[in-house]
Amino acid sequence: MAKSLSPVCKLCRREGEKLYLKGERCFTPKCAFDRRSFAPGQHGKTSGRGGNPGSTGRASDFARQLRAKQKARRVYGVLERQFRRYYDTAITRRGLTGLNLLQILESRLDNVVFRLGFASSRAQARMLVTHGHFTVNGRRTDVPSMLLSDGDVIEVREGSGKLPYFKDLNAYAEKRNAPAWLSRDLKAMSGSVARMPERAEIDGSLDEQLIVEYYSRR
């Protein structure tokens, strides 16, 4: 399984805002973005190219489109080729391409595990899924990129429920509300997809229109 090995705090600094890629750590004084909010690299504080956070000039349309695409990729932890495949799939579906793309990203198994409160970040959710701690519709899976549909049921595997992490999971998960498009049963350590999310239920800082514009010009 391909994955990005880049330091995630640098990804937040490059986008000029917190992406909360490290879960709970992002809410503590240890967050690198709070200490160094400028773009990484030798010229991070002063660079005026490509819409860097330290830029003093107006970013070009292409730079804004690129940054919107990169931000979405980094939020969901998706590499470029896979992100492009999701976009190609979104085009073939009925409705708005941008919304279709965001719904595809939201329906990934690792994202659903994160949204249900079973992990503090999408990266942790990917690790838990890869290690085989969850089942989908009763079948064990270790594929974080698996796309879920209405009615799919996600459960913590019976053997995994005995591990210390999952024994303490309820206390942590109770602090987080699951979105309305998911249903959750903390006592049974399970959840299900009630429907696909509406736009208002997806991260409002993502600009899907700029992403569509980015790919449309290629």
C-alpha positions in Angstrom: 0.0 0.0 0.0 1.5 3.3 -1.1 1.6 6.1 1.5 3.1 9.5 2.1 6.1 9.6 4.5 6.3 13.4 4.6 6.3 15.0 8.1 2.6 15.9 8.6 3.2 19.1 10.5 5.0 20.5 7.4 1.9 19.7 5.4 -0.1 22.0 7.6 2.5 24.7 7.4 2.6 24.5 3.7 -1.2 25.0 3.5 -1.1 27.9 6.0 -3.6 26.4 8.4 -4.1 23.5 10.8 -5.3 20.3 9.0 -5.5 18.4 12.3 -3.5 15.5 10.8 -2.2 14.4 14.2 -5.5 14.2 16.0 -5.3 15.2 19.7 -1.7 16.5 19.5 -3.0 19.4 17.3 -4.9 20.7 20.2 -1.9 20.9 22.5 1.1 23.3 22.8 3.2 20.6 21.1 1.5 21.4 17.8 4.3 22.6 15.4 2.0 24.8 13.5 1.4 27.0 16.5 5.1 27.5 16.9 6.0 27.9 13.2 3.0 28.8 11.1 5.1 29.9 8.0 5.7 27.6 5.1 8.6 25.0 5.5 11.9 25.5 3.7 14.6 28.1 3.6 12.4 30.8 2.2 9.2 29.9 3.9 8.8 33.2 5.7 9.3 35.4 2.6 8.5 33.3 -0.5 6.0 34.9 -2.8 5.6 31.9 -5.1 2.5 29.7 -5.5 0.5 31.2 -2.7 2.8 30.3 0.1 1.6 31.5 3.5 4.5 34.0 3.6 3.5 35.4 0.2 2.9 39.2 -0.1 1.5 39.0 -3.6 -1.8 37.7 -5.0 -1.8 34.1 -5.9 -2.6 33.1 -9.4 -5.8 31.2 -10.3 -3.7 28.1 -11.0 -2.0 28.4 -7.6 -5.3 28.7 -5.7 -6.6 25.7 -7.6 -3.5 23.6 -6.9 -3.6 24.5 -3.2 -7.2 23.5 -3.0 -6.5 20.1 -4.5 -3.4 19.6 -2.4 -5.3 20.5 0.8 -8.0 18.0 0.1 -5.5 15.3 -0.7 -3.7 15.9 2.6 -6.8 16.1 4.7 -7.9 12.7 3.5 -4.4 11.2 3.2 -4.7 10.3 -0.5 -1.9 10.2 -3.0 -2.1 12.0 -6.4 -2.9 9.0 -8.6 -5.7 7.8 -6.4 -7.1 11.3 -5.9 -7.2 11.6 -9.7 -9.1 8.3 -10.0 -11.6 9.5 -7.5 -12.1 12.6 -9.6 -12.6 10.6 -12.8 -15.2 8.5 -10.9 -16.9 11.6 -9.7 -17.3 12.9 -13.3 -19.2 9.7 -14.3 -21.8 10.1 -11.4 -24.9 12.1 -11.7 -25.0 15.5 -9.9 -22.3 18.0 -9.1 -18.8 16.7 -9.7 -17.2 18.5 -6.8 -19.8 17.2 -4.3 -19.5 13.7 -5.8 -15.7 13.8 -5.2 -16.1 14.9 -1.6 -18.7 12.2 -0.9 -16.3 9.6 -2.4 -13.5 10.8 -0.1 -15.9 10.8 2.9 -17.0 7.2 2.2 -13.5 5.8 2.5 -13.4 3.2 5.3 -10.6 5.0 7.1 -12.5 8.3 7.1 -15.7 6.6 8.3 -13.7 5.0 11.2 -12.4 8.4 12.1 -15.8 10.1 11.8 -17.3 7.4 14.1 -14.8 8.4 16.8 -13.0 5.1 16.8 -9.7 6.9 16.0 -8.3 10.4 16.8 -7.1 11.0 13.2 -7.4 9.6 9.8 -3.8 8.3 9.9 -4.6 6.4 13.1 -7.8 5.0 11.5 -5.8 3.8 8.5 -3.4 2.0 10.8 -6.2 0.4 12.7 -7.9 -0.8 9.5 -4.6 -2.0 8.0 -4.0 -4.1 11.1 -7.4 -5.8 10.6 -9.3 -4.5 13.6 -12.5 -3.8 11.8 -15.1 -5.8 9.8 -17.5 -4.5 7.1 -20.8 -6.3 6.9 -19.3 -9.1 9.0 -16.2 -9.6 6.9 -12.7 -8.7 8.1 -11.0 -6.1 5.9 -7.6 -4.4 5.9 -8.2 -2.0 3.1 -8.4 1.7 4.3 -9.5 2.9 0.9 -12.5 0.6 0.7 -15.5 2.7 -0.4 -18.7 2.2 1.7 -22.3 2.5 0.6 -25.6 3.1 2.3 -26.4 0.4 4.8 -22.8 -0.9 5.2 -22.1 -1.8 8.8 -18.6 -1.3 10.4 -17.7 -3.2 13.6 -14.7 -3.6 15.8 -13.6 -7.2 15.3 -14.5 -9.5 18.2 -10.8 -10.4 18.9 -9.7 -6.8 18.7 -12.3 -5.7 21.3 -10.2 -7.3 24.0 -7.2 -5.1 23.4 -6.5 -2.2 25.8 -7.0 0.5 23.1 -10.6 -0.7 22.4 -11.4 -1.3 26.0 -10.8 2.4 26.6 -12.4 3.5 23.4 -15.8 4.4 24.7 -14.5 7.1 27.1 -12.8 8.8 24.2 -15.4 8.3 21.5 -18.2 9.7 23.8 -16.5 13.1 23.6 -17.0 13.2 19.8 -20.3 13.3 18.0 -20.8 11.2 14.9 -22.2 13.1 11.9 -25.8 12.7 11.1 -25.1 10.6 8.0 -23.6 7.9 10.2 -25.3 5.9 13.0 -23.1 4.7 16.0 -23.5 2.2 18.8 -20.6 2.7 21.2 -21.7 -0.1 23.5 -21.5 -2.6 20.6 -18.5 -0.7 19.1 -20.2 -0.5 15.7 -21.5 2.0 13.2 -23.3 2.1 9.9 -23.7 4.4 6.9 -27.2 5.8 6.9 -26.8 7.8 3.7 -24.2 9.8 1.8 -23.2 13.1 3.5 -24.7 16.4 2.3 -22.3 19.3 1.5 -23.0 21.1 4.8 -21.8 18.0 6.7 -18.4 18.0 5.0 -15.4 20.2 5.9 -16.5 23.7 4.9 -12.9 24.8 4.4 -12.5 22.5 1.3 -13.2 24.2 -2.0 -14.3 21.5 -4.4 -15.0 24.0 -7.2 -11.4 25.0 -7.3 -10.4 21.3 -7.5 -12.8 20.8 -10.5 -11.3 23.9 -12.2 -7.8 22.4 -11.6 -8.5 19.2 -13.3 -10.7 20.8 -16.0 -7.7 22.8 -17.4 -5.4 19.8 -17.8 
